Every structure is written in structure tokens, then in C-alpha cells.
């Protein structure tokens, strides 16, 4: 399932959401070279979060293969990678997918918290998401990159604040493609349960890399738990519609 539209009113310009998207795209183009040449693996190794490096559990100088002909060399702990890793991505599809989810769900959460509160909320969700993955796989030498942990927090906030919001979704079943409209709690609840399932399977049969699904789980639960602290009651009142679009269904 891939969401392409959300039915919620936007009552204020989502300047922070747009700013975060711009920063991620800028980091991809400037720091990661748009995915070309040596800039991408270099940025991933230097600015990505490597659990075993941050915790000092990997020997200095250890080479961790990233792909054919590329490897990260473990150095001294770089704690700022907890933040910088949120703006790094592993490819165009990774970047576009994350930014699309941030735009769909972040604009409404920003409109419910205000700009400054949303930025703090977003960064906190990303930090806790990264910490969750580090705790689950502390000896990993594979760099963690991507905004998905922080965006998972935004999605956790969304399912709590707007559970019945209509999410228009592209559904693919083999060669059959159609669209369905689902309440947010169904679409986002399905996504979260999928992350739990993948994370549990990964604990039983580690694959040695791949998607940091426990960062998704940690970010989602953090957003779910923290959003009430960051809400602006006045802004929330402006977003209340006269009729629930799913009323009576």
C-alpha cells in the first residue's frame, strides 16, 4: 500500500516541513553528490550513524563492506551522526519515499503544533528512533541513514490525532493495481504492525543490514507518546471540521 493523498485541512503554511524536505534534498545533492561517484559512500560512512562505532564496541580500523568495492572504516565515536544521519539517504527512491511521507503527514502535524514545536518534536522522534535501533543491534557496523525514524514519529502522532482521516492509497496485488480510501488508523496501523513483524523476524534470523525497522518502531511509539506534549490547543481547534468524513461508516 502506498498513500498518495490525505484529506485534512491545512490552515497554515507548513514552513518547517518544507524546510526539512529542502534540507534533505540539499544534503543529497551537495553532500552525497546526488548518488554519483564516491560522494555517496563517503557521506554515508562519515555522516551515517554506525551503532558499534558510536558505542565504541568495534575495533578502530575495522572495515565494514557497504557494497562492491566500498567499505566504511571504523573510527572514533562521532555522536553528531545521531543528527546528521537523519538527513542522509541511500538512494533516490529512499529519499523520494521518505520526503513524500513527510509531506503527506508532516504538514498536518506541524499545523497542530506550530512551527517551532514541530521541529523539536521531529528531531526528538528521530533521536529516539536511532537510539532504539542502536540498542537492538549495538554491534552493527552498517551505517544507519534516512529520515524515516523521525517520519515514523510523525506518523505515530497522526494516527493518534487524526485516526479517521481519509488516506487515498495505491494498492498493488501482483499485476493488478487499484486505489482504495482508508481511515488513517487502518493504513498506518497496518504499516506499524508490518514493522513489528519484520523487526521480530530480523531478531530471530538476522540478515546483517537492510532496513532499520526498529528505528521505525521506536520513532512511531515516540511520536504516539510525545505528541500531546507538543500540541497547540488553539491550532488544533482551527483544524476541527464540521463533520467527520467517515461519520456513519
N, C-alpha and C positions, 0 to 999 in steps of 0.2 A: 504494500500500500504506500502511495506517495501523495501527500497532500499538496494541492495547488492553489487553494483559496480558502479563506476563513471569513465567515460572516460575523463581524463585530464592528461596531462604530469606532472610528479613530477620531478623537476630539482634539488632539494636539499633535503638532509635528514631531515625529519620532527622531529627534536630532541625535540622540545618543546611539540608537540602533543604527542609523545611517552612518554615524561616525565610526562605530565598531566595524561595520561592513567595509567602510573605506580603508580603515587601518589594516584589516586582514588582507584586502586586495593589494594594498600598497606593500605590505610585508612580502606577499607572494611575488610581486613583480620586482621589487628592489632587492630584498634580502635573499630570496630564493630563485631569482633570475627567471621567473615565470616557468620554472621547471626545466630549464635548459642548462646544459653544461655541468660544471662542478659546483655551481652555487647552491643547488637544491640539497645534495647530500651534505655539503659543508654546513649549511644553515641548520639542517635537521640535527646534525651531530652537536653543533655548538649551542643552539638555542632551544633544542628539544629537551624534555625532561627525561633523564635516564635514572630510574629508581636506584639501581645499585651504585651509581656514581654519587648521587645526592646523599645517600645514606652511608657512603664510604665502605660498602660491602664488596666492591670489586677492586681487584688489584690495579694500581696505576699502570698504564701502558697496555692493558688488555685490549685487544682488537675485537670488535663486535661486528660481524658482517651485516651489511644492510642489503646488499644485492650483489650481482656480478661485478667484481672489480671495485667495490666500495665497502668501506668499513669505518666505524667510529672508534677512536682511540680514547679509552677511559682516562680522564684526568682528575684534577682536584674537584671537589664538590662545587657546583655553581647553583646557588639557591635561587637566583633570579630566574632560572629556567622554569620555575613554577609559574611565573607570569608570562615569560616570552613564548613558552610552548603553546599558549592559548592562541597565538597569532601566527603560528607556523602550520603548514599543511603539506601533505604528501603528494598531492597531485591536483589537477584542475577539477576533477569530479569531486574530490574530497572538499575542496574549497567551495565550489558552487553549491553542493548539497548542504553544507553547514550554513552558508550565508542565506540560502533560501529558507531554511527552518528558522533562522534568527529573524528574518524579515517577517515571516508569517506569524510567529508567536511573540516575538520581542516587542513589536510595535504596540500591542495591546497591554503588555505588562508594563512597559515604560509609561503608557498613558494612565496606568493605575497607581504608579509610584511617584511619578515625577522624574525628571532627567537625572539629577544627581543621585538620588536614591537607587535608581535603576542601575547606574554604573557600578555603584558599590555592591549591590545585590549580585550583579552579573559576575564581577570579579571574585566575590566570595564563593559563589557556586563553583566557579572554575577551580579555585584553590582547593576546596574540599573534594571536588571530583578527582583532581590529580592525587591528592593525599590518599584517597580511597584505593586508587589503582596501585600506588606505591606500597601501601600496607598489604594488599593482596599478593603482590608479586615483587617483594623488596629486592630480590637478587637479579632482577631483569637488567640486561644491558641494552635493550632495544629502546630507542628514544620514543617518548610519547609526544605527539604533536596533534594540534587541532583544537578548534573551539567547541567541539561537541560536548565536553563536560559542562562548560558554562551554559551552553544552549539547553542541555538536559535540565538544568536548574530552572531555566525559563519555562520549559515545558511542564515541569512539576508545578510551578506557580500557576500556569494556565489551566491545568486540569482541576485545580482547587478553586480558582476564581471564576472560570467560565466553562464548567463541565458540560453544559448543554449547548454551547456554541456550535454552529454548523460548520463542519470541516469537509470541504469538497475534495474527494480523494480519487486518484487514478489507481485502478485495481487491475493487476495483470495476473491472469491464470493461464500459464502456458502461452499459446499464441492468441488467446482471447483477451482483449483489453476493453475495459469499460470504466465508467465513473460511478461512484456512489457518494452519497452525502451522509455523514455520520456525526453523531454528537462527539464533542471533543473527548469525553471520558472514555468512549469506546476506542477511538483511534489512538489516543495517547496511552490508554491503559494497555492496549494490545502491544504497542511499541515497548512499554516498560516491562511487561511480562516476557517479551522476547529477549530483552537484555538480560533479565534474570536467568532465563533458561540457558542462553549462550554462555553466561558467566559461570553457571553451575557446571555445565558440560566442560568448560575450559578448566575448571578446578579438578575434575575427575580425569580428564585426558588433555593435559597441557599441550598446546600446539606450538609454543615458542614464538610468540609475536602476534601480529594481526591487530584486530580492533580492541581497544581498551574498554571493554564493555562494563567493567566495574567502575570506571570513571563515569560512565553514563548513569549507572545505578546510584552512585554517590551523589552526583550532581542533581539528579531528579529528586531524590529524597531531601537534599538540602534546600532546593527551591520550594518543595512542598512544606518544609518545616519553617523556613525563614520569611516567606512572602508576607505573612500577616504583620511582621515587624516593620516592613518597608512600605506598606500601603499608605497612600494619602487618601483619607476618607472623602475629602472634597472632590478629588479627581474620580474616585470610584462612583460617587453619586452622579456625576455627569455622564457616566457610561451606562447607567441603568436604562434599558429600553422599556417602552410602554407595554410590550408583550413579548414573552419568551417565544422565539421562533419554533420551539419544539413543544409548545404548550398543547396539551391534549393528545400528544402522540404516545 
